[in-house]
Amino acid sequence: MTEDAADTDIYALKSETLAEVTAPGVSYRPPMPKTYRPRIGVIGTGGISASHLDAYRTAGWDVAAMWNRTRSKAEAKAAEFCPDARIEDDWYAILDSGDIDVVDITLHPEHRAPIIEAALKAKKHVLSQKPFVTDLDIGDHLVALADDQGVKLAINQNGRWAPHMAWMREAVRAGHIGDVLSVHASLHWNHGWTAGTPFDQIDDLILWDFGVHWFDFLASMVGARAESVFATASPTRGQSNMTPLLAQAIVRLNEGQASLVFDGGAPFGPRDTTYIAGSKGSLQSDGPDLGKQIVTLKTGESVAYPNLTGEWFNDGFRGAMGELLCAIEENRDPTNSASENLLSLEMAFAAVQSRMSCREVEIGSVRKLPTR
């Protein structure tokens, strides 16, 4: 059988020359409430809280009270980021305070859930650090409690407002590439700096603690179309870490597919690439790291390169809190709501279970984060 030139071009996966056009306007920057300026209480001032507090200072939001188990750490953070904030000796004092409307809870999941519950019962709006919970039944209970109390519960999935991830997500939601057919994210970087730190105690540091950002990114675009996941993890040769630095997941979608590749043990030449295929176009983001990305939007007729501004740290943290404040102001559910985040956790839990069992796992079938 002979092939004509057109067939040869198709088999060779040759690209066409496309006309460059101006990128469509996409609302991807961290949202800001119009007039709502509540007083914020922060419970937990560990390492990640610096990113929270710096973002709030940049936005001009009022952090009025802080608590940490070690008071001196709270005092140091206040001196650096919000010198007018009072330091409480007990986190209950923040919940009892009538001048605090919103509480940012940054503690680890095992300590955080009871405080979230107490905050909701005190009728405070809550931003919870990610991962939200390690037990979906507890997550369901907290979501229902927030609804009963008439307050908002949002999750600090700050990766949603990394400029490149935010632009691609909003372009998908605006219909610029049609229906999502596939999503593929591939990250290559050196996570070996975590050796000898408390991160070494997390069994699935890459697949769970780090990877949850990408499961959340995927969930924000495909929702309930995600059906099952097959995942693996492995140490990289010569690593000093106790936990594997390599992980990957293949996600089966209803009429689609997705893959997440995490090369956390690549010491040289870091790279981050994301590709989203749609029925009317495609999106690609590529760069040497998560803060420096070039996004490309292609359709059958044109190509566009949006000019992105900002960086994940700390735009992502300003975006997570800003979306909660906007939702309160507009009396709607935040896009980073706890109820939506449960799907992201279902996907991540299934991935960890798959890694442990070496089999494909149905998303939603694993109710708790699997542990050894």
Order of alpha helices (4+ residues) and beta strands (2+ residues): alpha-beta-beta-alpha-beta-alpha-beta-alpha-beta-alpha-beta-alpha-beta-alpha-beta-alpha-beta-beta-beta-beta-beta-beta-beta-alpha-alpha-beta
